[in-house]
Amino acid sequence: MTEMLSFPILLVEDDPADQKLIRNSLKKQRILNELHVVSSGEEGMDFLRRRGAYERGAARPSLILLDLNMPGMGGKEFLRRMKNDDELKDIPVIVLTTSDSEQDVIDSYRLQANGYVRKPVTLEAFVEVMKGIEDYWFLLCERPPRD
């Protein structure tokens, strides 16, 4: 029997309603992955670098879900900093945003995002998107060995 592993996910999202929608979509399909939620790019970098409130116990995420449009450090700047850090650049990042701007898609991939997904509006659509992300990143893709 294959052992089901739980991979931590980091959600970098400033909108509480979207945070709740993503949490609920993961719960609805009984995804085992631990979801860590931060509300800004700055907080996301603290989480990844284990600074401040995240100095102890912050699990290295196996996947980051990143909103682009946030006050302060936006998603593109977060992505730029993360992918320029040798200790962090191998963590896959899926941009999960409301933006349908072609330039945002181009910029995200140029900054080494691993995927770009537009946020659905309904819980049912969110569940389907999250299931697709889960299936692809944690079932189909070959993952590097854990440290």
KELUM-347724 format. One record per residue: chain; residue number from 1; y, z, x of N, C-alpha, C, O in turn. Coordinates in nm, 2 decimals. Example, Ala and Ser with C-alpha at 12.3 -4.5 7.8 and 13.67 -1.06 7.14 Angstrom:
BEGIN
{site A; 1; {-0.57; 0.78; 1.32}; {-0.45; 0.78; 1.23}; {-0.33; 0.78; 1.32}; {-0.33; 0.85; 1.42}},
{site A; 2; {-0.22; 0.71; 1.28}; {-0.11; 0.71; 1.37}; {0.00; 0.79; 1.29}; {0.11; 0.80; 1.34}},
//
This chain:
BEGIN
{site A; 1; {-0.12; 0.00; 0.08}; {0.00; 0.00; 0.00}; {0.13; 0.00; 0.09}; {0.13; 0.08; 0.18}},
{site A; 2; {0.22; -0.08; 0.06}; {0.35; -0.09; 0.14}; {0.44; 0.03; 0.10}; {0.46; 0.06; -0.01}},
{site A; 3; {0.49; 0.09; 0.21}; {0.58; 0.20; 0.19}; {0.72; 0.15; 0.15}; {0.77; 0.06; 0.21}},
{site A; 4; {0.78; 0.20; 0.04}; {0.91; 0.17; 0.00}; {1.01; 0.25; 0.09}; {1.01; 0.37; 0.08}},
{site A; 5; {1.09; 0.18; 0.16}; {1.20; 0.24; 0.24}; {1.33; 0.25; 0.17}; {1.36; 0.16; 0.09}},
{site A; 6; {1.40; 0.35; 0.19}; {1.54; 0.36; 0.13}; {1.64; 0.33; 0.24}; {1.64; 0.39; 0.35}},
{site A; 7; {1.72; 0.23; 0.22}; {1.82; 0.19; 0.31}; {1.96; 0.23; 0.26}; {1.99; 0.20; 0.14}},
{site A; 8; {2.04; 0.30; 0.34}; {2.17; 0.34; 0.29}; {2.27; 0.22; 0.27}; {2.27; 0.13; 0.35}},
{site A; 9; {2.35; 0.23; 0.17}; {2.45; 0.13; 0.14}; {2.58; 0.20; 0.14}; {2.60; 0.31; 0.09}},
{site A; 10; {2.68; 0.14; 0.21}; {2.82; 0.19; 0.21}; {2.90; 0.09; 0.12}; {2.91; -0.03; 0.14}},
{site A; 11; {2.96; 0.15; 0.02}; {3.05; 0.08; -0.07}; {3.20; 0.11; -0.03}; {3.24; 0.23; -0.04}},
{site A; 12; {3.27; 0.01; 0.01}; {3.42; 0.03; 0.04}; {3.49; -0.03; -0.07}; {3.51; -0.15; -0.07}},
{site A; 13; {3.54; 0.05; -0.16}; {3.60; 0.01; -0.29}; {3.70; 0.11; -0.34}; {3.67; 0.23; -0.35}},
{site A; 14; {3.82; 0.06; -0.36}; {3.93; 0.16; -0.41}; {3.94; 0.18; -0.56}; {4.00; 0.28; -0.60}},
{site A; 15; {3.88; 0.09; -0.64}; {3.89; 0.10; -0.78}; {3.77; 0.19; -0.84}; {3.66; 0.16; -0.83}},
{site A; 16; {3.81; 0.31; -0.89}; {3.71; 0.40; -0.95}; {3.62; 0.34; -1.06}; {3.50; 0.37; -1.07}},
{site A; 17; {3.68; 0.25; -1.14}; {3.60; 0.18; -1.24}; {3.49; 0.09; -1.18}; {3.38; 0.09; -1.23}},
{site A; 18; {3.53; 0.02; -1.07}; {3.43; -0.07; -1.01}; {3.33; 0.02; -0.93}; {3.21; -0.02; -0.93}},
{site A; 19; {3.37; 0.13; -0.87}; {3.28; 0.22; -0.81}; {3.17; 0.26; -0.91}; {3.05; 0.26; -0.88}},
{site A; 20; {3.22; 0.30; -1.03}; {3.13; 0.35; -1.14}; {3.04; 0.24; -1.18}; {2.92; 0.26; -1.20}},
{site A; 21; {3.09; 0.12; -1.20}; {3.01; 0.01; -1.24}; {2.90; -0.02; -1.14}; {2.79; -0.05; -1.18}},
{site A; 22; {2.93; -0.02; -1.02}; {2.83; -0.05; -0.91}; {2.73; 0.06; -0.91}; {2.61; 0.04; -0.90}},
{site A; 23; {2.77; 0.19; -0.92}; {2.67; 0.30; -0.92}; {2.58; 0.29; -1.04}; {2.46; 0.30; -1.03}},
{site A; 24; {2.64; 0.26; -1.16}; {2.56; 0.25; -1.28}; {2.46; 0.13; -1.27}; {2.35; 0.14; -1.32}},
{site A; 25; {2.50; 0.02; -1.21}; {2.41; -0.10; -1.20}; {2.30; -0.07; -1.11}; {2.18; -0.11; -1.13}},
{site A; 26; {2.32; 0.01; -1.00}; {2.21; 0.05; -0.91}; {2.12; 0.15; -0.98}; {1.99; 0.14; -0.97}},
{site A; 27; {2.17; 0.24; -1.06}; {2.09; 0.34; -1.13}; {2.00; 0.27; -1.24}; {1.89; 0.30; -1.26}},
{site A; 28; {2.07; 0.17; -1.31}; {2.00; 0.11; -1.42}; {1.87; 0.03; -1.37}; {1.77; 0.03; -1.44}},
{site A; 29; {1.88; -0.02; -1.25}; {1.76; -0.09; -1.20}; {1.67; 0.00; -1.11}; {1.58; -0.04; -1.04}},
{site A; 30; {1.71; 0.13; -1.10}; {1.63; 0.23; -1.03}; {1.62; 0.20; -0.88}; {1.52; 0.21; -0.82}},
{site A; 31; {1.73; 0.15; -0.82}; {1.73; 0.12; -0.68}; {1.73; 0.25; -0.60}; {1.81; 0.34; -0.63}},
{site A; 32; {1.64; 0.26; -0.50}; {1.63; 0.39; -0.43}; {1.73; 0.41; -0.32}; {1.74; 0.52; -0.27}},
{site A; 33; {1.80; 0.31; -0.28}; {1.90; 0.32; -0.17}; {2.01; 0.42; -0.20}; {2.06; 0.42; -0.31}},
{site A; 34; {2.04; 0.50; -0.10}; {2.14; 0.60; -0.11}; {2.28; 0.52; -0.10}; {2.30; 0.44; -0.01}},
{site A; 35; {2.36; 0.55; -0.20}; {2.49; 0.48; -0.20}; {2.60; 0.58; -0.15}; {2.62; 0.69; -0.21}},
{site A; 36; {2.67; 0.54; -0.05}; {2.79; 0.62; 0.00}; {2.91; 0.54; -0.04}; {2.92; 0.42; -0.02}},
{site A; 37; {3.01; 0.61; -0.10}; {3.13; 0.54; -0.15}; {3.25; 0.60; -0.08}; {3.27; 0.72; -0.07}},
{site A; 38; {3.33; 0.51; -0.03}; {3.46; 0.54; 0.03}; {3.57; 0.46; -0.04}; {3.54; 0.35; -0.09}},
{site A; 39; {3.69; 0.51; -0.05}; {3.79; 0.45; -0.13}; {3.90; 0.36; -0.05}; {3.99; 0.31; -0.11}},
{site A; 40; {3.88; 0.35; 0.08}; {3.97; 0.27; 0.16}; {3.91; 0.22; 0.28}; {3.80; 0.26; 0.33}},
{site A; 41; {3.97; 0.12; 0.34}; {3.93; 0.06; 0.47}; {3.93; 0.17; 0.58}; {3.84; 0.18; 0.66}},
{site A; 42; {4.04; 0.25; 0.58}; {4.05; 0.36; 0.68}; {3.94; 0.46; 0.67}; {3.88; 0.50; 0.77}},
{site A; 43; {3.91; 0.50; 0.54}; {3.80; 0.59; 0.52}; {3.66; 0.53; 0.56}; {3.57; 0.60; 0.61}},
{site A; 44; {3.65; 0.40; 0.53}; {3.53; 0.33; 0.57}; {3.51; 0.33; 0.72}; {3.39; 0.35; 0.77}},
{site A; 45; {3.61; 0.31; 0.80}; {3.60; 0.31; 0.95}; {3.57; 0.45; 0.99}; {3.49; 0.47; 1.09}},
{site A; 46; {3.63; 0.55; 0.93}; {3.59; 0.69; 0.96}; {3.44; 0.72; 0.94}; {3.38; 0.78; 1.02}},
{site A; 47; {3.39; 0.67; 0.82}; {3.25; 0.68; 0.79}; {3.17; 0.62; 0.90}; {3.07; 0.68; 0.95}},
{site A; 48; {3.20; 0.50; 0.93}; {3.12; 0.42; 1.03}; {3.12; 0.48; 1.17}; {3.03; 0.48; 1.25}},
{site A; 49; {3.24; 0.53; 1.21}; {3.26; 0.59; 1.34}; {3.23; 0.74; 1.34}; {3.25; 0.81; 1.45}},
{site A; 50; {3.19; 0.80; 1.23}; {3.16; 0.94; 1.22}; {3.28; 1.03; 1.26}; {3.26; 1.12; 1.35}},
{site A; 51; {3.39; 1.00; 1.20}; {3.51; 1.08; 1.23}; {3.55; 1.16; 1.11}; {3.51; 1.13; 0.99}},
{site A; 52; {3.63; 1.27; 1.13}; {3.68; 1.35; 1.02}; {3.58; 1.41; 0.93}; {3.48; 1.47; 0.98}},
{site A; 53; {3.59; 1.38; 0.80}; {3.49; 1.44; 0.71}; {3.35; 1.39; 0.73}; {3.26; 1.44; 0.67}},
{site A; 54; {3.34; 1.28; 0.80}; {3.20; 1.22; 0.82}; {3.14; 1.25; 0.96}; {3.05; 1.18; 1.00}},
{site A; 55; {3.20; 1.34; 1.03}; {3.16; 1.38; 1.16}; {3.01; 1.41; 1.17}; {2.94; 1.38; 1.26}},
{site A; 56; {2.96; 1.48; 1.06}; {2.82; 1.52; 1.06}; {2.76; 1.46; 0.94}; {2.81; 1.46; 0.83}},
{site A; 57; {2.64; 1.41; 0.96}; {2.56; 1.36; 0.85}; {2.58; 1.23; 0.79}; {2.52; 1.19; 0.69}},
{site A; 58; {2.68; 1.15; 0.85}; {2.70; 1.02; 0.79}; {2.59; 0.93; 0.83}; {2.58; 0.90; 0.95}},
{site A; 59; {2.52; 0.88; 0.74}; {2.41; 0.78; 0.77}; {2.46; 0.65; 0.80}; {2.56; 0.60; 0.74}},
{site A; 60; {2.41; 0.58; 0.91}; {2.45; 0.45; 0.94}; {2.40; 0.36; 0.82}; {2.28; 0.35; 0.80}},
{site A; 61; {2.49; 0.28; 0.76}; {2.45; 0.20; 0.65}; {2.36; 0.08; 0.70}; {2.38; 0.03; 0.81}},
{site A; 62; {2.27; 0.04; 0.61}; {2.20; -0.08; 0.63}; {2.27; -0.20; 0.57}; {2.23; -0.32; 0.61}},
{site A; 63; {2.36; -0.18; 0.49}; {2.44; -0.28; 0.42}; {2.58; -0.23; 0.38}; {2.58; -0.11; 0.34}},
{site A; 64; {2.68; -0.31; 0.39}; {2.81; -0.27; 0.34}; {2.85; -0.36; 0.23}; {2.85; -0.48; 0.25}},
{site A; 65; {2.90; -0.31; 0.12}; {2.96; -0.38; 0.01}; {3.11; -0.36; 0.02}; {3.15; -0.24; 0.02}},
{site A; 66; {3.19; -0.46; 0.04}; {3.33; -0.45; 0.08}; {3.42; -0.52; -0.02}; {3.40; -0.64; -0.04}},
{site A; 67; {3.51; -0.45; -0.08}; {3.62; -0.51; -0.16}; {3.72; -0.57; -0.06}; {3.75; -0.51; 0.04}},
{site A; 68; {3.79; -0.68; -0.10}; {3.89; -0.73; -0.01}; {4.03; -0.67; -0.04}; {4.10; -0.65; 0.05}},
{site A; 69; {4.06; -0.66; -0.17}; {4.20; -0.62; -0.20}; {4.21; -0.47; -0.22}; {4.19; -0.42; -0.33}},
{site A; 70; {4.25; -0.40; -0.12}; {4.27; -0.26; -0.12}; {4.41; -0.23; -0.05}; {4.45; -0.30; 0.04}},
{site A; 71; {4.47; -0.12; -0.10}; {4.60; -0.08; -0.03}; {4.57; -0.03; 0.11}; {4.45; 0.01; 0.14}},
{site A; 72; {4.66; -0.03; 0.20}; {4.64; 0.01; 0.34}; {4.56; -0.10; 0.41}; {4.60; -0.21; 0.40}},
{site A; 73; {4.46; -0.05; 0.48}; {4.37; -0.15; 0.54}; {4.29; -0.22; 0.44}; {4.20; -0.17; 0.38}},
{site A; 74; {4.32; -0.35; 0.43}; {4.24; -0.43; 0.33}; {4.11; -0.47; 0.39}; {4.07; -0.44; 0.50}},
{site A; 75; {4.03; -0.54; 0.30}; {3.89; -0.57; 0.34}; {3.89; -0.66; 0.46}; {3.80; -0.65; 0.54}},
{site A; 76; {3.98; -0.76; 0.47}; {3.97; -0.85; 0.59}; {4.00; -0.78; 0.72}; {3.93; -0.80; 0.82}},
{site A; 77; {4.09; -0.68; 0.72}; {4.12; -0.61; 0.84}; {4.00; -0.52; 0.87}; {3.97; -0.50; 0.99}},
{site A; 78; {3.94; -0.45; 0.77}; {3.82; -0.37; 0.79}; {3.71; -0.46; 0.86}; {3.65; -0.41; 0.95}},
{site A; 79; {3.69; -0.57; 0.80}; {3.59; -0.66; 0.85}; {3.62; -0.71; 1.00}; {3.53; -0.71; 1.08}},
{site A; 80; {3.74; -0.74; 1.02}; {3.78; -0.78; 1.16}; {3.75; -0.66; 1.26}; {3.69; -0.69; 1.37}},
{site A; 81; {3.79; -0.54; 1.23}; {3.77; -0.43; 1.32}; {3.62; -0.40; 1.33}; {3.58; -0.37; 1.44}},
{site A; 82; {3.55; -0.40; 1.22}; {3.41; -0.37; 1.23}; {3.33; -0.47; 1.31}; {3.25; -0.43; 1.40}},
{site A; 83; {3.36; -0.60; 1.29}; {3.28; -0.70; 1.36}; {3.33; -0.72; 1.51}; {3.26; -0.78; 1.58}},
{site A; 84; {3.44; -0.66; 1.54}; {3.48; -0.66; 1.69}; {3.43; -0.53; 1.76}; {3.46; -0.51; 1.88}},
{site A; 85; {3.36; -0.45; 1.69}; {3.30; -0.32; 1.75}; {3.16; -0.34; 1.78}; {3.08; -0.37; 1.69}},
{site A; 86; {3.12; -0.34; 1.91}; {2.98; -0.37; 1.95}; {2.88; -0.27; 1.88}; {2.76; -0.31; 1.86}},
{site A; 87; {2.92; -0.15; 1.84}; {2.83; -0.06; 1.78}; {2.81; -0.08; 1.63}; {2.71; -0.03; 1.57}},
{site A; 88; {2.90; -0.16; 1.57}; {2.90; -0.18; 1.43}; {2.87; -0.32; 1.38}; {2.83; -0.34; 1.27}},
{site A; 89; {2.89; -0.42; 1.47}; {2.90; -0.56; 1.43}; {2.77; -0.61; 1.37}; {2.77; -0.72; 1.31}},
{site A; 90; {2.66; -0.54; 1.40}; {2.53; -0.59; 1.35}; {2.50; -0.55; 1.20}; {2.40; -0.59; 1.15}},
{site A; 91; {2.58; -0.46; 1.14}; {2.56; -0.42; 1.01}; {2.60; -0.53; 0.91}; {2.72; -0.58; 0.92}},
{site A; 92; {2.51; -0.58; 0.82}; {2.55; -0.68; 0.73}; {2.66; -0.64; 0.63}; {2.66; -0.52; 0.58}},
{site A; 93; {2.75; -0.73; 0.60}; {2.86; -0.70; 0.51}; {2.86; -0.81; 0.40}; {2.87; -0.93; 0.43}},
{site A; 94; {2.86; -0.76; 0.28}; {2.87; -0.85; 0.16}; {3.01; -0.82; 0.10}; {3.04; -0.71; 0.06}},
{site A; 95; {3.10; -0.92; 0.10}; {3.23; -0.91; 0.03}; {3.20; -0.92; -0.12}; {3.14; -1.01; -0.16}},
{site A; 96; {3.24; -0.81; -0.19}; {3.22; -0.80; -0.33}; {3.36; -0.78; -0.39}; {3.41; -0.67; -0.39}},
{site A; 97; {3.41; -0.89; -0.45}; {3.56; -0.89; -0.48}; {3.58; -0.97; -0.61}; {3.50; -1.05; -0.65}},
{site A; 98; {3.70; -0.95; -0.67}; {3.74; -1.03; -0.78}; {3.81; -1.16; -0.74}; {3.83; -1.25; -0.82}},
{site A; 99; {3.84; -1.17; -0.61}; {3.91; -1.29; -0.57}; {3.83; -1.42; -0.58}; {3.72; -1.42; -0.53}},
{site A; 100; {3.89; -1.52; -0.64}; {3.83; -1.65; -0.64}; {3.90; -1.75; -0.55}; {3.89; -1.87; -0.56}},
{site A; 101; {3.98; -1.69; -0.46}; {4.06; -1.78; -0.36}; {3.97; -1.84; -0.26}; {3.89; -1.77; -0.19}},
{site A; 102; {3.97; -1.97; -0.25}; {3.90; -2.04; -0.15}; {3.93; -1.99; -0.01}; {3.84; -1.99; 0.08}},
{site A; 103; {4.06; -1.96; 0.01}; {4.10; -1.91; 0.15}; {4.03; -1.78; 0.18}; {4.00; -1.75; 0.29}},
{site A; 104; {4.02; -1.69; 0.08}; {3.95; -1.56; 0.10}; {3.81; -1.58; 0.14}; {3.75; -1.51; 0.22}},
{site A; 105; {3.74; -1.68; 0.07}; {3.60; -1.71; 0.11}; {3.59; -1.76; 0.25}; {3.51; -1.71; 0.33}},
{site A; 106; {3.68; -1.85; 0.29}; {3.68; -1.91; 0.43}; {3.71; -1.80; 0.53}; {3.64; -1.78; 0.63}},
{site A; 107; {3.81; -1.72; 0.50}; {3.85; -1.61; 0.59}; {3.74; -1.51; 0.61}; {3.71; -1.46; 0.72}},
{site A; 108; {3.67; -1.47; 0.50}; {3.57; -1.37; 0.51}; {3.45; -1.42; 0.60}; {3.40; -1.35; 0.68}},
{site A; 109; {3.41; -1.55; 0.58}; {3.30; -1.60; 0.66}; {3.35; -1.62; 0.81}; {3.27; -1.59; 0.90}},
{site A; 110; {3.47; -1.65; 0.83}; {3.52; -1.66; 0.97}; {3.53; -1.53; 1.04}; {3.51; -1.52; 1.16}},
{site A; 111; {3.54; -1.42; 0.95}; {3.54; -1.28; 1.01}; {3.40; -1.23; 1.01}; {3.38; -1.11; 1.03}},
{site A; 112; {3.30; -1.31; 0.99}; {3.16; -1.28; 1.00}; {3.10; -1.20; 0.89}; {3.01; -1.12; 0.91}},
{site A; 113; {3.16; -1.22; 0.77}; {3.09; -1.16; 0.65}; {2.95; -1.23; 0.64}; {2.94; -1.35; 0.67}},
{site A; 114; {2.86; -1.16; 0.59}; {2.72; -1.21; 0.57}; {2.71; -1.27; 0.43}; {2.61; -1.34; 0.40}},
{site A; 115; {2.80; -1.25; 0.34}; {2.80; -1.31; 0.21}; {2.93; -1.28; 0.13}; {3.00; -1.19; 0.17}},
{site A; 116; {2.95; -1.36; 0.03}; {3.07; -1.34; -0.05}; {3.03; -1.35; -0.20}; {2.98; -1.46; -0.24}},
{site A; 117; {3.05; -1.25; -0.27}; {3.01; -1.25; -0.41}; {3.13; -1.20; -0.50}; {3.20; -1.11; -0.47}},
{site A; 118; {3.16; -1.28; -0.60}; {3.26; -1.24; -0.70}; {3.21; -1.14; -0.79}; {3.10; -1.14; -0.84}},
{site A; 119; {3.29; -1.03; -0.82}; {3.25; -0.92; -0.90}; {3.24; -0.97; -1.05}; {3.33; -1.03; -1.10}},
{site A; 120; {3.12; -0.95; -1.11}; {3.11; -0.98; -1.25}; {3.19; -0.88; -1.33}; {3.22; -0.77; -1.28}},
{site A; 121; {3.21; -0.91; -1.46}; {3.29; -0.82; -1.54}; {3.21; -0.72; -1.62}; {3.25; -0.61; -1.65}},
{site A; 122; {3.09; -0.76; -1.66}; {3.01; -0.67; -1.75}; {2.90; -0.60; -1.67}; {2.86; -0.64; -1.56}},
{site A; 123; {2.85; -0.49; -1.72}; {2.75; -0.41; -1.66}; {2.62; -0.49; -1.64}; {2.56; -0.49; -1.54}},
{site A; 124; {2.59; -0.57; -1.74}; {2.47; -0.65; -1.74}; {2.47; -0.75; -1.62}; {2.38; -0.77; -1.55}},
{site A; 125; {2.59; -0.82; -1.61}; {2.61; -0.91; -1.50}; {2.61; -0.84; -1.36}; {2.55; -0.89; -1.27}},
{site A; 126; {2.67; -0.72; -1.36}; {2.67; -0.65; -1.23}; {2.53; -0.61; -1.20}; {2.49; -0.62; -1.08}},
{site A; 127; {2.45; -0.57; -1.29}; {2.31; -0.53; -1.26}; {2.24; -0.65; -1.20}; {2.16; -0.64; -1.10}},
{site A; 128; {2.26; -0.77; -1.26}; {2.19; -0.89; -1.20}; {2.24; -0.92; -1.06}; {2.16; -0.95; -0.97}},
{site A; 129; {2.37; -0.91; -1.04}; {2.42; -0.93; -0.90}; {2.36; -0.83; -0.80}; {2.32; -0.87; -0.69}},
{site A; 130; {2.36; -0.71; -0.84}; {2.31; -0.60; -0.75}; {2.16; -0.62; -0.73}; {2.11; -0.59; -0.62}},
{site A; 131; {2.09; -0.66; -0.83}; {1.95; -0.69; -0.81}; {1.93; -0.80; -0.71}; {1.84; -0.80; -0.63}},
{site A; 132; {2.01; -0.91; -0.72}; {2.00; -1.02; -0.63}; {2.03; -0.98; -0.49}; {1.96; -1.01; -0.39}},
{site A; 133; {2.13; -0.89; -0.47}; {2.17; -0.84; -0.34}; {2.05; -0.76; -0.28}; {2.01; -0.77; -0.17}},
{site A; 134; {2.00; -0.67; -0.36}; {1.89; -0.58; -0.33}; {1.77; -0.66; -0.29}; {1.71; -0.64; -0.18}},
{site A; 135; {1.73; -0.75; -0.37}; {1.61; -0.83; -0.34}; {1.63; -0.91; -0.21}; {1.54; -0.91; -0.13}},
{site A; 136; {1.74; -0.97; -0.19}; {1.76; -1.05; -0.07}; {1.77; -0.97; 0.05}; {1.69; -1.00; 0.15}},
{site A; 137; {1.85; -0.87; 0.06}; {1.87; -0.79; 0.18}; {1.77; -0.70; 0.21}; {1.75; -0.66; 0.33}},
{site A; 138; {1.69; -0.64; 0.12}; {1.60; -0.54; 0.15}; {1.45; -0.58; 0.12}; {1.36; -0.51; 0.16}},
{site A; 139; {1.43; -0.69; 0.06}; {1.29; -0.74; 0.04}; {1.26; -0.87; 0.11}; {1.16; -0.88; 0.17}},
{site A; 140; {1.35; -0.97; 0.10}; {1.33; -1.10; 0.16}; {1.37; -1.11; 0.31}; {1.29; -1.17; 0.39}},
{site A; 141; {1.48; -1.05; 0.35}; {1.53; -1.06; 0.48}; {1.45; -0.98; 0.58}; {1.41; -0.86; 0.55}},
{site A; 142; {1.42; -1.03; 0.69}; {1.36; -0.95; 0.80}; {1.47; -0.87; 0.86}; {1.58; -0.92; 0.90}},
{site A; 143; {1.44; -0.74; 0.87}; {1.54; -0.64; 0.92}; {1.51; -0.60; 1.07}; {1.39; -0.60; 1.10}},
{site A; 144; {1.61; -0.58; 1.15}; {1.58; -0.53; 1.28}; {1.52; -0.39; 1.27}; {1.54; -0.32; 1.18}},
{site A; 145; {1.44; -0.35; 1.37}; {1.38; -0.22; 1.36}; {1.48; -0.11; 1.36}; {1.59; -0.13; 1.42}},
{site A; 146; {1.45; 0.00; 1.29}; {1.55; 0.11; 1.28}; {1.54; 0.18; 1.42}; {1.44; 0.19; 1.48}},
{site A; 147; {1.66; 0.24; 1.45}; {1.67; 0.32; 1.57}; {1.59; 0.45; 1.56}; {1.59; 0.53; 1.66}},
//
